[in-house]
Amino acid sequence: MQPVLETCEKALIESMRNDDAAAFEQLFERYWEHLYQRAYYRLRRRELAEDLVQDVFADFWIQRHNLQIQSDLGGYLGAMLKYKIIRWASQQEREEELHAHLFQRMEEIEDGVISLLEVASLQQTINEAVRAFPENMRSVFLLRMQDYTIGEIAEALQLADQTIRNNHTEALRRLKTKLIESHPHLPIYSLLTILFTKT
């Protein structure tokens, strides 16, 4: 069962629809810190987190005459923030995220499966393959690696769920082909499972 709007919040939103800036300020003060903490937890960049939260509230004010909020306001604003972050991430070169993910996963591979030199070579091959993806495919692939769902990515990028699935499937196919070509002696299927299976 979804949380419902509090009576006080309903009144403030109704006042905001009538261009009451003071009502907006009350809602801003109530939710700004919570949204900032969520943004900072995901981004680890103070100024960027602040900017995205400010964008959320700017959009909230701009859309005030057409707001349709069925559940609690915190959840509504949180969803706005989540899609702001996904859109931002989709526009960035996110190789640092890829490096961090690969490093963490490599540590999970049992000793003796591949050598340190092979690890470095494998990372380079993966980086090259991802750079060669078309823009949308690269965005989808890197966002999935950051644990965003198909639905979240689809809504943020304004694409169909099936388009996101197709891009991700094709990215993995291309990556597998590239790894088999470049590292035919390695257990590619096992490595793909370790590196890219969600936990």
N, C-alpha and C positions, 0 to 999 in steps of 0.2 A: 504494500500500500504506500503510495507516494505521500510525502509530507505535504501539508497544505499551508497556504499563506497565513501568517498570523494576522489578526484583525488590525493591529497597529500598522503592519506593513501594507495591508490592503489600502488603508486610509492614506498612507504616505504616497503609494503609487498612484492612487486616484488624484491626489493633490498635484503630483508631478505631471500627470497627464494634462492638468489645467495650468501648466507652466509655473508651478510653485517651486522656485529654486531652493527655498529653505527645506522643503520636503526632500528634494534630491540630496542636499547636503547632509541631512540626517542619515539617509541610506548610505551615502558615501562613507561617513564616519563609522557606521555600523559594520561595513563589510570590507573596507579598504585593507586593513591589516591582515585579515584572514586570506584575502586574495593575493596579497603581496607575498605572504609566507608560502602559499602554494606555488606561485610563479618562481620564487627564489629557489625552492626545493628542486624544481625541475631544471632551472636554467643556471643556477649558481652564479648569476651575474646581477648585482644589485640594481644598477641603472637600467638594464634591460628589463628586469622584473617590474620596476617602477613604471617604465614607459608602457609596457603591455597592460598593466592594471589601469593606468590612466586612459589608455585607448578603450578598454572595456567600459569605463564609466562615461567616456565621451560618447561612445555608441549608445549606451543606455539612455543618456539624456536626449540625443538626437532622435532616437526611436520612441520617445516617451508617448507620443500620441497613438502609436500602433502596438503597444506592448500587449502580448498575450501570454501571461504567466499562469500556468496551471498548477505547478508544484511550488515548493518553497523558493524564495528569492535567492537564498544562498546557492542552491543548486543551479538555478538559472544563470546567475552571474558566473558561477564556477564553470559551467559549460561554455559560456562566452569566452572565458579566459583560456580554457583548454584548446579551443579552436584557434584562438589568436596565436597560441604557442605553436600549434601544429603548422599553421600557415607560415609563421616565422621560420620554423625549422626546415620546412620544405623549400625555402628560398635560399638557404645557406649551403655552403660547401661543408659537409658534415664529416669529413674524413677523420677528424679527431675522435668522433663518436665511434667510427669504425675501428680505429686503432685501439681504443679503450676496450671495446667489446672483444676484439680478437685477442688482445693480451689476456683478458680475464679467462676466455675460453681455452686458450692455449695452455694455461696453467692447469686446466682440468684434464688434459691429455696425459695418459700414463707415461712415465719415463720409459724411453726406449722405442716409443711408437715412431717419433720423428726426432731428428737432431735439432740443435739450436740453429744451425745453418739452414736447415730445411724450413724451420719456423720463419726465419727472416725472408727466405725466398718465397714461401707461401703467402706471407703478408703482402709482399710486393706484387705478386700475381693477382691477388684479390683486389688490391687498390687499383691496379691498372684496369682490371675488368670492370670495376664499378665506375671508374672515370669514363669508360667507353659507353656506358649505358646512355640511352636517350634521357633527356632531362626529367620527364615524368617518371620513367622507370627508376632512375636513380633516387628521386625523391621518395617514391613509394618504398623502395628497398631499404633506404636508410631510416625512414620513419618506422617501418616494421621492426627494425633492429632496436629501436628505442621503445619497443613494446606498445606502440599505438595500435589499436585494433583496425581491422579493415573498415568498419563502419565509421570510426573517428576520422580516418584518413580520407575516406570518400566524402564525408560531409565538409571537411576543411578544404579539400581541393576542388570541391564541387564536381566530382566525378562519380559514376555509378560504382556500386560495390563490386560488380563483376569486372569492371575495368581495372580496379585496384588489384583484384585477385589475379587477373590475367597478367598485369605488369609484374607482380611479385613472382608468379610462377615462371614467367619468361626470364626474369632476372636470375632466378636460381638455376634455370636450365643453361643460360649463357655462362654463368659462373662455373657450373659443373663441367661444361665443355672446355672452358679455358683451363681449368685446373687439371683435367685429364690430359690435355695437350701438353701442358707445361711440366706436369709432375706425374708421368705415367707410372712411376714406381711406388707412389704413395697410395695408401688406402683412402681414396677420395670420398667414397660414399660414407665411410665411418667419420671422416673429418668433417664433412658437411653436416652430418647429424650433430656432432659435438659443437660445431661453430655456430650453427644457425637454427637449431631447435629451441623453441621458447621454453623457459623453465618456469 
